Amino acid sequence: MAGLDPVHRDFFAGGAGDERTVHANETAFDRLRLLPRVLRATGVPDPRLTLFGTVLPGPVLIAPTAFHRLAHPDGETATAHAARDTGTVMTVSMAATTPIEKIAGTGARLWFQLYPQPDRDFTAHLAGRAAAAGVTALVVTVDSPVFGRRERDLRNGFLDLPSGLACENLRDPVTGRVRDIVLDPSLGWDDVLRLRAVTRLPILVKGVLHPADAAEAVARGLDGVIVSNHGGRQLDGAVASIDALPAVAEAVRGRVPVLLDGGVRRGTDVVTALARGATAVLIGRPVIWGLAAGGRDGVATVLRRLHEDVVRVMALCGAATLAELTPDLLREVRP
């Protein structure tokens, strides 16, 4: 990451306010200890899972993160090539610096993240454009009625992308002008459900921490829930994702996939999250650091090493499959 501009590094690494939630996402895992089983005759563990009809080699997906070309000139296409090379899913951000069509040209498995815009017709256009490019699910971010106060960016004066970069998925279909992302404090459940009228893709809501919201998502027929505090970039002081996970999983009761986003850095974190009720996890910052360090190969190295670590930890816990990662393998410790 030596070549990464310090201002851009702060953009990726930083969060809102005092960054307590950024820190908590990682440190919350420190209170959770694995209680392995032995002599289970498991053989080599099988970490595969199926999401929305697609068999994936493991339970680690790429979270939506903006502006990959700030980290590497090849940007989102490099990340997508790495996703294809490793067989995982890349969730493309609405704020990508590469058009979805070019990213899809890599042949990677893609989901598409969006913020519903006050212009509902443009939101429908985005969903249709993503579907036409071949994405297999929509991820609707719902934890951002307003922008969080990201003080590193304010101190650095980082308010706009450098010349030559733009949020390419936000180009107006008529004028070609790149629109601003407009967050909408009036957003409600019905606005998310309007996407049902314009797409047949599975719809996941990202940014759920309260179990009542998870239950509401299922009751309204949405297809998945992503437990996330936006990497600590929105509400500082919000609960760590891994701490919110058990109550959300209990509210969902296996009716739809529950994914965890936030703080995952090692195979032990992945296994811990699955034992706490997650179907799979998403990683964001580790992908960006891999991209900055080595482009496509750097991202692929991050993904492969994490996959290998998951298999190793499963073996050490006596789990042959992901289904065997159950709550009895965890203990919570207090300082």
C-alpha positions in Angstrom: 0.0 0.0 0.0 3.0 2.2 -0.1 1.7 3.9 -3.3 -1.7 4.7 -1.9 -2.3 8.4 -1.5 -2.6 9.1 2.3 -5.9 11.1 1.7 -7.4 8.1 -0.2 -6.1 5.7 2.4 -7.9 7.7 5.0 -11.1 7.6 2.9 -11.0 3.8 2.9 -9.8 3.3 6.4 -11.8 6.0 8.2 -15.3 6.1 9.6 -17.7 8.5 11.2 -17.1 10.6 14.3 -14.5 9.2 16.7 -14.5 5.9 14.8 -15.6 3.9 17.8 -17.7 1.6 15.6 -14.9 1.1 13.1 -12.8 -0.1 16.0 -15.6 -2.1 17.7 -16.3 -4.1 14.5 -12.9 -5.8 14.9 -12.4 -5.8 18.7 -15.8 -7.3 19.3 -14.4 -10.6 17.9 -11.9 -10.6 20.7 -14.6 -11.4 23.2 -15.6 -14.5 21.4 -13.6 -17.7 21.7 -13.9 -21.0 19.8 -14.6 -24.2 21.7 -13.4 -26.9 19.3 -14.5 -30.5 19.1 -12.0 -33.3 18.6 -11.9 -36.8 17.1 -14.8 -36.1 14.8 -13.3 -37.9 11.8 -14.3 -35.0 9.6 -11.8 -35.4 6.8 -11.0 -32.3 4.7 -13.7 -29.8 5.5 -16.1 -28.7 2.7 -16.7 -24.9 3.0 -19.1 -24.7 0.0 -22.5 -23.1 0.2 -25.4 -22.2 -2.1 -26.8 -18.7 -2.3 -29.8 -18.0 -4.5 -29.2 -21.1 -6.5 -25.4 -20.5 -7.1 -22.9 -22.8 -5.5 -19.9 -20.9 -4.1 -16.6 -22.3 -3.0 -16.7 -20.7 0.4 -18.7 -18.3 2.6 -16.7 -15.1 1.9 -18.1 -12.5 -0.6 -16.8 -9.1 -1.5 -18.7 -6.2 0.1 -19.7 -3.1 -1.9 -17.1 -0.4 -1.6 -16.8 2.8 -3.6 -14.1 4.2 -5.8 -11.8 1.3 -6.4 -9.8 3.3 -8.9 -8.5 5.4 -6.0 -6.7 2.3 -4.8 -5.5 1.0 -8.2 -5.7 2.2 -11.8 -7.5 -1.0 -12.9 -10.1 -0.4 -10.1 -13.2 -2.5 -10.1 -12.2 -4.6 -13.1 -9.2 -5.9 -11.2 -11.4 -6.7 -8.2 -13.9 -8.5 -10.5 -11.1 -10.5 -12.2 -9.9 -11.6 -8.7 -13.5 -12.6 -7.8 -13.8 -14.6 -11.0 -10.4 -16.2 -10.4 -11.5 -17.4 -6.9 -15.2 -18.1 -7.7 -16.7 -15.7 -5.2 -19.3 -13.0 -5.6 -18.4 -9.3 -6.0 -21.0 -6.8 -4.9 -20.5 -3.8 -7.1 -21.1 -0.4 -5.5 -23.5 2.1 -7.2 -20.5 4.5 -6.6 -18.1 2.3 -8.6 -15.5 4.2 -10.7 -16.1 1.7 -13.5 -19.4 1.0 -15.4 -21.2 -2.1 -14.4 -21.1 -3.3 -18.0 -17.3 -3.3 -18.1 -17.1 -5.0 -14.7 -19.6 -7.7 -15.9 -17.3 -8.2 -18.9 -14.8 -9.9 -16.7 -17.2 -12.9 -16.3 -17.3 -12.5 -12.5 -20.3 -13.4 -10.4 -21.8 -10.0 -9.5 -24.4 -8.5 -7.2 -25.2 -4.8 -7.4 -25.6 -2.4 -4.5 -27.7 0.7 -4.7 -29.1 3.5 -2.6 -32.7 4.2 -3.7 -32.7 7.7 -5.1 -35.5 10.3 -4.6 -35.9 10.0 -8.4 -37.5 6.6 -8.3 -37.4 6.4 -12.1 -33.6 6.7 -12.0 -33.5 4.0 -9.3 -35.5 1.7 -11.5 -33.1 2.5 -14.4 -30.2 1.5 -12.2 -31.8 -1.8 -11.3 -32.6 -2.5 -14.9 -29.2 -1.6 -16.1 -27.6 -3.9 -13.5 -29.9 -6.8 -14.4 -29.2 -6.3 -18.1 -25.4 -6.5 -17.3 -26.0 -9.9 -15.7 -25.9 -9.3 -12.0 -27.8 -12.0 -10.0 -29.0 -10.0 -6.9 -29.6 -6.4 -5.8 -28.3 -5.2 -2.4 -30.2 -2.2 -1.2 -28.4 -0.1 1.4 -30.9 1.1 4.0 -28.8 2.6 6.8 -28.0 5.9 5.2 -30.9 8.5 5.4 -28.1 11.1 5.6 -24.3 11.0 5.3 -22.3 10.2 8.3 -19.7 12.8 9.5 -16.4 11.4 8.3 -13.9 13.6 10.0 -10.8 12.3 8.3 -12.3 13.3 4.9 -13.2 16.7 6.3 -9.8 17.3 7.7 -8.2 16.2 4.4 -10.6 18.2 2.3 -11.6 15.1 0.4 -14.9 16.1 -1.0 -14.7 15.1 -4.7 -13.1 12.5 -6.9 -9.9 13.5 -8.7 -10.2 14.7 -12.3 -10.8 11.8 -14.7 -12.7 9.7 -12.2 -16.4 9.5 -11.8 -19.2 7.4 -10.4 -19.8 5.8 -13.8 -23.1 4.0 -12.9 -24.7 7.3 -12.1 -24.5 8.7 -15.6 -27.9 10.0 -16.7 -29.3 7.8 -19.5 -30.4 10.9 -21.5 -27.8 13.6 -20.8 -24.8 11.4 -19.9 -24.1 13.7 -17.0 -23.0 12.0 -13.8 -25.6 12.5 -11.1 -24.8 13.1 -7.5 -25.7 10.4 -4.9 -28.7 11.8 -3.0 -29.5 10.2 0.3 -33.2 10.2 1.2 -34.4 10.6 4.8 -38.0 9.9 3.7 -37.0 6.4 2.5 -39.4 3.7 3.7 -40.1 0.0 3.2 -42.5 0.7 0.3 -39.7 2.4 -1.6 -37.5 -0.7 -1.4 -40.4 -2.9 -2.4 -41.0 -0.8 -5.5 -38.0 -2.5 -6.9 -40.1 -5.7 -7.1 -42.0 -4.1 -10.0 -38.9 -3.6 -12.1 -36.8 -6.7 -11.3 -37.0 -10.4 -10.7 -33.7 -10.4 -9.0 -33.4 -11.4 -5.3 -33.3 -8.2 -3.1 -31.2 -8.1 0.0 -31.3 -5.2 2.5 -28.0 -4.1 3.9 -27.5 -2.1 7.1 -29.8 -4.0 9.4 -28.8 -4.2 13.1 -32.1 -4.3 15.0 -33.9 -7.7 15.0 -37.3 -6.0 14.5 -36.1 -4.6 11.2 -34.8 -8.0 10.2 -38.2 -9.6 10.9 -39.9 -6.8 9.0 -37.7 -7.4 6.0 -38.7 -11.1 6.0 -42.4 -10.3 6.5 -42.3 -8.0 3.5 -40.9 -10.7 1.3 -37.3 -9.5 0.9 -34.8 -12.2 0.0 -31.9 -11.6 2.4 -30.6 -9.5 5.3 -27.1 -8.1 5.6 -26.1 -7.3 9.2 -24.0 -4.2 8.8 -23.2 -0.8 10.4 -21.6 0.4 7.1 -18.1 -0.3 8.3 -18.6 2.3 11.0 -18.9 5.0 8.4 -22.4 6.2 9.2 -23.5 6.1 12.9 -20.6 6.3 15.2 -21.4 4.4 18.4 -23.6 1.8 16.6 -23.3 -1.7 17.9 -20.6 -3.9 16.3 -22.0 -6.1 13.5 -21.0 -9.4 15.2 -22.8 -8.3 18.4 -26.0 -7.6 16.5 -25.9 -10.8 14.5 -27.4 -13.4 17.0 -30.6 -11.4 17.6 -31.0 -10.8 13.9 -30.5 -14.5 13.1 -33.0 -15.4 15.7 -35.6 -13.0 14.3 -35.0 -14.4 10.7 -35.2 -18.0 11.8 -33.6 -19.4 8.7 -36.2 -18.1 6.3 -33.7 -16.0 4.3 -29.9 -15.8 4.2 -28.3 -13.6 6.9 -25.0 -12.2 5.9 -22.5 -10.4 8.1 -20.5 -7.3 7.0 -18.0 -5.7 9.3 -14.7 -6.5 11.0 -13.9 -9.9 9.3 -10.1 -10.2 9.0 -9.3 -13.9 9.6 -10.7 -17.4 9.1 -11.5 -17.4 12.8 -13.7 -14.4 12.3 -15.6 -16.1 9.4 -16.1 -19.3 11.5 -17.2 -17.2 14.5 -19.7 -15.3 12.4 -21.2 -18.5 10.9 -21.4 -20.1 14.4 -23.3 -17.0 15.5 -25.9 -17.4 12.8 -24.5 -15.9 9.6 -25.0 -17.7 6.3 -21.9 -16.0 4.9 -19.8 -12.9 5.4 -18.7 -9.9 3.2 -15.3 -8.2 3.4 -14.6 -4.7 2.2 -11.4 -3.1 3.5 -9.2 -6.2 3.2 -10.1 -6.3 -0.5 -9.2 -2.6 -0.9 -5.8 -3.2 0.8 -5.1 -6.2 -1.5 -6.1 -4.1 -4.5 -3.8 -1.2 -3.5 -0.9 -3.6 -2.8 -1.1 -5.7 -5.9 -4.1 -5.1 -8.1 -5.9 -8.2 -9.4 -3.3 -10.5 -7.9 -3.4 -8.7 -4.6 -7.2 -9.1 -4.2 -7.0 -12.8 -5.3 -4.3 -13.4 -2.7 -6.5 -11.9 0.1 -9.4 -14.1 -1.0 -7.4 -17.3 -1.4 -5.6 -16.9 1.9 -8.9 -16.2 3.7 -10.5 -19.2 2.1 -7.6 -21.4 3.1 -7.8 -20.1 6.6 -11.5 -20.9 6.8 -10.8 -24.5 5.9 -8.0 -24.7 8.4 -10.1 -23.3 11.2 -13.0 -25.6 10.3 -10.7 -28.6 10.6 -9.3 -27.4 13.9 -12.9 -27.0 15.2 -13.9 -30.5 14.0 -16.5 -29.2 11.5 -16.8 -31.0 8.2 -19.3 -28.6 6.7 -20.6 -25.1 7.3 -23.8 -26.5 8.8 -21.7 -27.9 11.6 -20.6 -24.4 12.7 -23.1 -24.1 15.5 -23.4 -21.8 18.6 -22.1 -24.5 20.9 -18.6 -24.0 19.4 -18.5 -20.4 20.9 -17.9 -19.0 24.3 -18.0 -15.3 25.2 -15.4 -14.0 27.5 -15.4 -10.7 29.5 -12.3 -8.7 30.5 
